[in-house]
Amino acid sequence: MRALGIRIVVLALAFLVVDAVMDTVTVSGGFFGAVGLAVVYGLVSAILGTLLRLLALPLVLITVGLFEFVINAVLLLVTDWLTNWLEVDGFLSALGAAVILAVTSVVLGLILRMLVPDTRHS
């Protein structure tokens, strides 16, 4: 359960970074809006994203995984449609946001793993 909470916080912080970096993507509601957005995006990704990834598997393999950014852009647009916390100005903005979101999430996740030791294996 703690790992899920950490993932949600990392994704929320990544959404706030996207908001700060891109003028065409707006996250409203502050940190708690970003947390709600992270939860909704996670659910959209788990349900719709799984189906899209399965259907697009040949394209993902042909493009060596780069098509994942397109899938994530579509998921961001769906999340924009479902919530009031996210405003994306079109597909290209969603594609740029998907790239920034992925990179930021990985970097923040690595930083958190260094700062917060895993005590399960002690």
Buried (B, 14 or more C-beta within 10 A) or exposed (E): EEEEEBBBBBBBBBBBBBBEEBEEBBBEBEEEBBBBBBBBBBEBBEEBBEEBBEEBEEEBEEEEEEBBBBBBBBBBBBBBEBBEBBBBBEEEBBBBBBBBBBEBBEEBBEEBEEEEEEEEEE
